[in-house]
Amino acid sequence: MITKFKLFELSDNLVLPDGSETSFKDPSTLPFYYFKDELWIGDWGESHGSITRKIMDFLGDKLNNVGEIWDHVEHQGRLFFRDKVISFWNIPNRIKFTEIVNELEKKTDMDIWNTGFKLELVRGSSISKDEFDKFTDYKNLDDNERLWGETKFIPIEEYKFVQTKSKKSLGYKLAVNSGD
């Protein structure tokens, strides 16, 4: 039985529950990640590179190369505000997820909790089929299985466990989005 799947959303483009697609270039999306334990938010409708440029400007001469930034990056994701979806490269544990959403609300001055936002949940290398199947799906899986594997969109308030991707699949992600 095959239980491992590639990353689905790739943090740039997203197939929504109704089968329509949206892109990171949509002006209602925001990339984010943590750099040295501080949440950084990119520009509306831009790639994660917009965050990297902000950090480079902030650090100035203290930075030798961009790799120094990526050595300290974690919890990369994107808010699809219009579509009310949060997506991550690697979904953090529930405690960190809660901290991230709270901080995103504070920094964006927008409500996320209890407003209908859903978390894109991808059955990955560390999630068993039984664990994945515990969540009620809020869309038709057939729309998204065609390319990347099983994906569910669950209300963010229901998220209760850790999902991580293997280093191999993350390497695939970074290779696909080398410009991001």
Phi and psi in degrees as GROMACS dihedral restraints (atoms count N, CA, C in turn):
[ dihedral_restraints ]
;  ai    aj    ak    al  type     phi  dphi    fc
    3     4     5     6     1   -85.8    20    10
    4     5     6     7     1   127.0    20    10
    6     7     8     9     1  -126.0    20    10
    7     8     9    10     1     3.8    20    10
    9    10    11    12     1  -107.8    20    10
   10    11    12    13     1   140.3    20    10
   12    13    14    15     1  -133.2    20    10
   13    14    15    16     1   154.9    20    10
   15    16    17    18     1   -72.7    20    10
   16    17    18    19     1   167.1    20    10
   18    19    20    21     1   -59.4    20    10
   19    20    21    22     1   141.5    20    10
   21    22    23    24     1   -94.8    20    10
   22    23    24    25     1   -59.5    20    10
   24    25    26    27     1   -74.4    20    10
   25    26    27    28     1   -30.5    20    10
   27    28    29    30     1    61.4    20    10
   28    29    30    31     1    11.9    20    10
   30    31    32    33     1    57.9    20    10
   31    32    33    34     1     6.2    20    10
   33    34    35    36     1  -116.0    20    10
   34    35    36    37     1   -48.0    20    10
   36    37    38    39     1  -123.2    20    10
   37    38    39    40     1   152.1    20    10
   39    40    41    42     1  -142.7    20    10
   40    41    42    43     1   131.5    20    10
   42    43    44    45     1   -92.0    20    10
   43    44    45    46     1   119.2    20    10
   45    46    47    48     1   -81.7    20    10
   46    47    48    49     1   165.5    20    10
   48    49    50    51     1   -53.6    20    10
   49    50    51    52     1   -31.0    20    10
   51    52    53    54     1   -85.8    20    10
   52    53    54    55     1     4.4    20    10
   54    55    56    57     1    92.2    20    10
   55    56    57    58     1   -12.3    20    10
   57    58    59    60     1   -74.7    20    10
   58    59    60    61     1   163.7    20    10
   60    61    62    63     1  -118.1    20    10
   61    62    63    64     1   150.3    20    10
   63    64    65    66     1  -134.4    20    10
   64    65    66    67     1   160.7    20    10
   66    67    68    69     1  -125.5    20    10
   67    68    69    70     1   158.6    20    10
   69    70    71    72     1   -61.6    20    10
   70    71    72    73     1   -20.4    20    10
   72    73    74    75     1   -76.2    20    10
   73    74    75    76     1   -10.8    20    10
   75    76    77    78     1   -60.0    20    10
   76    77    78    79     1   133.0    20    10
   78    79    80    81     1   -65.6    20    10
   79    80    81    82     1    -4.7    20    10
   81    82    83    84     1  -102.4    20    10
   82    83    84    85     1    16.3    20    10
   84    85    86    87     1  -109.5    20    10
   85    86    87    88     1   149.2    20    10
   87    88    89    90     1  -134.2    20    10
   88    89    90    91     1   123.6    20    10
   90    91    92    93     1   -81.7    20    10
   91    92    93    94     1   153.0    20    10
   93    94    95    96     1  -150.6    20    10
   94    95    96    97     1   157.8    20    10
   96    97    98    99     1  -164.7    20    10
   97    98    99   100     1   165.1    20    10
   99   100   101   102     1   -97.0    20    10
  100   101   102   103     1   131.6    20    10
  102   103   104   105     1  -120.0    20    10
  103   104   105   106     1   118.1    20    10
  105   106   107   108     1    48.4    20    10
  106   107   108   109     1    51.6    20    10
  108   109   110   111     1    66.9    20    10
  109   110   111   112     1    15.2    20    10
  111   112   113   114     1  -119.6    20    10
  112   113   114   115     1   132.2    20    10
  114   115   116   117     1   -73.9    20    10
  115   116   117   118     1   126.5    20    10
  117   118   119   120     1  -117.8    20    10
  118   119   120   121     1   137.6    20    10
  120   121   122   123     1  -118.8    20    10
  121   122   123   124     1   135.5    20    10
  123   124   125   126     1   -82.6    20    10
  124   125   126   127     1  -165.5    20    10
  126   127   128   129     1   -90.9    20    10
  127   128   129   130     1   149.8    20    10
  129   130   131   132     1   -54.6    20    10
  130   131   132   133     1   130.6    20    10
  132   133   134   135     1    68.1    20    10
  133   134   135   136     1    21.5    20    10
  135   136   137   138     1  -117.8    20    10
  136   137   138   139     1   172.2    20    10
  138   139   140   141     1   -82.9    20    10
  139   140   141   142     1   175.8    20    10
  141   142   143   144     1   -65.2    20    10
  142   143   144   145     1   -18.0    20    10
  144   145   146   147     1   -60.4    20    10
  145   146   147   148     1   -26.7    20    10
  147   148   149   150     1   -65.9    20    10
  148   149   150   151     1   -30.4    20    10
  150   151   152   153     1   -72.7    20    10
  151   152   153   154     1   -45.0    20    10
  153   154   155   156     1   -57.6    20    10
  154   155   156   157     1   -41.8    20    10
  156   157   158   159     1   -62.7    20    10
  157   158   159   160     1   -39.5    20    10
  159   160   161   162     1   -63.0    20    10
  160   161   162   163     1   -42.2    20    10
  162   163   164   165     1   -67.1    20    10
  163   164   165   166     1   -40.3    20    10
  165   166   167   168     1   -61.0    20    10
  166   167   168   169     1   -43.6    20    10
  168   169   170   171     1   -63.0    20    10
  169   170   171   172     1   -40.6    20    10
  171   172   173   174     1   -65.6    20    10
  172   173   174   175     1   -44.3    20    10
  174   175   176   177     1   -79.0    20    10
  175   176   177   178     1   -29.4    20    10
  177   178   179   180     1    53.3    20    10
  178   179   180   181     1  -124.9    20    10
  180   181   182   183     1   -68.3    20    10
  181   182   183   184     1   -13.4    20    10
  183   184   185   186     1   -74.1    20    10
  184   185   186   187     1   -10.8    20    10
  186   187   188   189     1  -103.5    20    10
  187   188   189   190     1   126.7    20    10
  189   190   191   192     1   -87.5    20    10
  190   191   192   193     1   -37.4    20    10
  192   193   194   195     1  -160.4    20    10
  193   194   195   196     1   164.4    20    10
  195   196   197   198     1   -63.1    20    10
  196   197   198   199     1   -30.1    20    10
  198   199   200   201     1   -57.3    20    10
  199   200   201   202     1   -29.7    20    10
  201   202   203   204     1   -63.6    20    10
  202   203   204   205     1   -30.8    20    10
  204   205   206   207     1   -70.9    20    10
  205   206   207   208     1   -52.1    20    10
  207   208   209   210     1   -66.4    20    10
  208   209   210   211     1   -18.6    20    10
  210   211   212   213     1   -68.1    20    10
  211   212   213   214     1   -16.9    20    10
  213   214   215   216     1  -122.1    20    10
  214   215   216   217     1    20.4    20    10
  216   217   218   219     1  -100.6    20    10
  217   218   219   220     1   139.1    20    10
  219   220   221   222     1  -151.9    20    10
  220   221   222   223     1   167.0    20    10
  222   223   224   225     1    58.4    20    10
  223   224   225   226     1    44.4    20    10
  225   226   227   228     1   -70.7    20    10
  226   227   228   229     1   136.1    20    10
  228   229   230   231     1  -163.4    20    10
  229   230   231   232     1  -171.6    20    10
  231   232   233   234     1  -148.8    20    10
  232   233   234   235     1   140.6    20    10
  234   235   236   237     1   -99.4    20    10
  235   236   237   238     1   124.9    20    10
  237   238   239   240     1  -103.5    20    10
  238   239   240   241     1    86.6    20    10
  240   241   242   243     1   -62.1    20    10
  241   242   243   244     1   -48.8    20    10
  243   244   245   246     1   -59.0    20    10
  244   245   246   247     1   -38.8    20    10
  246   247   248   249     1   -92.3    20    10
  247   248   249   250     1    -4.8    20    10
  249   250   251   252     1    56.0    20    10
  250   251   252   253     1    53.0    20    10
  252   253   254   255     1  -130.9    20    10
  253   254   255   256     1   140.9    20    10
  255   256   257   258     1  -114.5    20    10
  256   257   258   259     1   133.3    20    10
  258   259   260   261     1  -132.1    20    10
  259   260   261   262     1   144.3    20    10
  261   262   263   264     1  -127.4    20    10
  262   263   264   265     1   153.6    20    10
  264   265   266   267     1   -69.5    20    10
  265   266   267   268     1   -44.3    20    10
  267   268   269   270     1  -134.5    20    10
  268   269   270   271     1   115.7    20    10
  270   271   272   273     1   -69.9    20    10
  271   272   273   274     1   126.2    20    10
  273   274   275   276     1   -73.9    20    10
  274   275   276   277     1   167.9    20    10
  276   277   278   279     1   -65.3    20    10
  277   278   279   280     1   165.7    20    10
  279   280   281   282     1   -57.8    20    10
  280   281   282   283     1   -40.5    20    10
  282   283   284   285     1   -63.4    20    10
  283   284   285   286     1   -48.6    20    10
  285   286   287   288     1   -67.1    20    10
  286   287   288   289     1   -38.4    20    10
  288   289   290   291     1   -57.1    20    10
  289   290   291   292     1   -46.0    20    10
  291   292   293   294     1   -60.9    20    10
  292   293   294   295     1   -43.2    20    10
  294   295   296   297     1   -61.5    20    10
  295   296   297   298     1   -43.2    20    10
  297   298   299   300     1   -62.9    20    10
  298   299   300   301     1   -48.1    20    10
  300   301   302   303     1   -62.4    20    10
  301   302   303   304     1   -43.1    20    10
  303   304   305   306     1   -59.9    20    10
  304   305   306   307     1   -43.3    20    10
  306   307   308   309     1   -70.0    20    10
  307   308   309   310     1   -36.8    20    10
  309   310   311   312     1   -63.1    20    10
  310   311   312   313     1   -41.4    20    10
  312   313   314   315     1   -59.7    20    10
  313   314   315   316     1   -44.4    20    10
  315   316   317   318     1   -65.4    20    10
  316   317   318   319     1   -46.4    20    10
  318   319   320   321     1   -74.6    20    10
  319   320   321   322     1   -27.8    20    10
  321   322   323   324     1   -96.6    20    10
  322   323   324   325     1   -11.9    20    10
  324   325   326   327     1    56.7    20    10
  325   326   327   328     1    37.4    20    10
  327   328   329   330     1  -129.1    20    10
  328   329   330   331     1   145.3    20    10
  330   331   332   333     1   -80.1    20    10
  331   332   333   334     1   133.5    20    10
  333   334   335   336     1  -119.5    20    10
  334   335   336   337     1   -48.2    20    10
  336   337   338   339     1   -63.5    20    10
  337   338   339   340     1   141.7    20    10
  339   340   341   342     1    55.7    20    10
  340   341   342   343     1    33.3    20    10
  342   343   344   345     1  -125.2    20    10
  343   344   345   346     1    12.4    20    10
  345   346   347   348     1    94.5    20    10
  346   347   348   349     1     5.4    20    10
  348   349   350   351     1   -65.6    20    10
  349   350   351   352     1   143.1    20    10
  351   352   353   354     1  -120.6    20    10
  352   353   354   355     1   152.5    20    10
  354   355   356   357     1  -101.8    20    10
  355   356   357   358     1   129.8    20    10
  357   358   359   360     1   -75.3    20    10
  358   359   360   361     1   117.0    20    10
  360   361   362   363     1  -111.1    20    10
  361   362   363   364     1   120.1    20    10
  363   364   365   366     1  -112.2    20    10
  364   365   366   367     1   127.3    20    10
  366   367   368   369     1   -69.4    20    10
  367   368   369   370     1   113.5    20    10
  369   370   371   372     1  -116.3    20    10
  370   371   372   373     1  -164.6    20    10
  372   373   374   375     1   -65.3    20    10
  373   374   375   376     1   -21.1    20    10
  375   376   377   378     1  -109.0    20    10
  376   377   378   379     1     6.7    20    10
  378   379   380   381     1  -112.7    20    10
  379   380   381   382     1   123.1    20    10
  381   382   383   384     1   -75.2    20    10
  382   383   384   385     1   159.3    20    10
  384   385   386   387     1   -60.2    20    10
  385   386   387   388     1   -40.6    20    10
  387   388   389   390     1   -61.2    20    10
  388   389   390   391     1   -43.6    20    10
  390   391   392   393     1   -65.8    20    10
  391   392   393   394     1   -44.3    20    10
  393   394   395   396     1   -60.5    20    10
  394   395   396   397     1   -41.9    20    10
  396   397   398   399     1   -71.5    20    10
  397   398   399   400     1   -11.5    20    10
  399   400   401   402     1   -66.4    20    10
  400   401   402   403     1   -25.0    20    10
  402   403   404   405     1   -87.4    20    10
  403   404   405   406     1   138.0    20    10
  405   406   407   408     1   -74.5    20    10
  406   407   408   409     1   131.8    20    10
  408   409   410   411     1   -87.9    20    10
  409   410   411   412     1   143.4    20    10
  411   412   413   414     1  -112.0    20    10
  412   413   414   415     1    30.6    20    10
  414   415   416   417     1  -163.6    20    10
  415   416   417   418     1   174.5    20    10
  417   418   419   420     1   -89.4    20    10
  418   419   420   421     1   114.4    20    10
  420   421   422   423     1   -58.1    20    10
  421   422   423   424     1   -32.1    20    10
  423   424   425   426     1   -57.2    20    10
  424   425   426   427     1   -29.4    20    10
  426   427   428   429     1   -61.5    20    10
  427   428   429   430     1   -32.6    20    10
  429   430   431   432     1  -108.1    20    10
  430   431   432   433     1   -14.6    20    10
  432   433   434   435     1   -67.9    20    10
  433   434   435   436     1   -18.1    20    10
  435   436   437   438     1   -59.8    20    10
  436   437   438   439     1   -31.9    20    10
  438   439   440   441     1  -112.4    20    10
  439   440   441   442     1   -47.4    20    10
  441   442   443   444     1  -117.9    20    10
  442   443   444   445     1    -8.4    20    10
  444   445   446   447     1   111.1    20    10
  445   446   447   448     1  -171.8    20    10
  447   448   449   450     1   -71.1    20    10
  448   449   450   451     1   131.8    20    10
  450   451   452   453     1  -137.0    20    10
  451   452   453   454     1   141.4    20    10
  453   454   455   456     1  -129.9    20    10
  454   455   456   457     1   151.6    20    10
  456   457   458   459     1  -114.5    20    10
  457   458   459   460     1   117.2    20    10
  459   460   461   462     1  -119.7    20    10
  460   461   462   463     1   148.9    20    10
  462   463   464   465     1   -55.7    20    10
  463   464   465   466     1   137.1    20    10
  465   466   467   468     1   -59.9    20    10
  466   467   468   469     1   -26.5    20    10
  468   469   470   471     1   -69.2    20    10
  469   470   471   472     1   -16.4    20    10
  471   472   473   474     1   -91.2    20    10
  472   473   474   475     1    -7.9    20    10
  474   475   476   477     1   -68.6    20    10
  475   476   477   478     1   124.2    20    10
  477   478   479   480     1  -138.6    20    10
  478   479   480   481     1    11.5    20    10
  480   481   482   483     1  -148.4    20    10
  481   482   483   484     1   174.2    20    10
  483   484   485   486     1   -95.1    20    10
  484   485   486   487     1   135.4    20    10
  486   487   488   489     1  -126.6    20    10
  487   488   489   490     1   126.5    20    10
  489   490   491   492     1  -129.2    20    10
  490   491   492   493     1   156.0    20    10
  492   493   494   495     1  -100.5    20    10
  493   494   495   496     1   152.2    20    10
  495   496   497   498     1   -68.7    20    10
  496   497   498   499     1   158.3    20    10
  498   499   500   501     1   -59.7    20    10
  499   500   501   502     1   -32.7    20    10
  501   502   503   504     1   -63.1    20    10
  502   503   504   505     1   -47.7    20    10
  504   505   506   507     1   -70.6    20    10
  505   506   507   508     1   -32.6    20    10
  507   508   509   510     1   -65.8    20    10
  508   509   510   511     1   -38.0    20    10
  510   511   512   513     1   -60.8    20    10
  511   512   513   514     1   -38.4    20    10
  513   514   515   516     1   -61.5    20    10
  514   515   516   517     1   -44.4    20    10
  516   517   518   519     1   -59.2    20    10
  517   518   519   520     1   -48.6    20    10
  519   520   521   522     1   -67.2    20    10
  520   521   522   523     1   -34.2    20    10
  522   523   524   525     1   -67.5    20    10
  523   524   525   526     1   -40.2    20    10
  525   526   527   528     1   -66.2    20    10
  526   527   528   529     1   -38.3    20    10
  528   529   530   531     1  -109.3    20    10
  529   530   531   532     1    45.1    20    10
  531   532   533   534     1   -60.6    20    10
  532   533   534   535     1   -22.0    20    10
  534   535   536   537     1   -88.7    20    10
  535   536   537   538     1    -0.5    20    10
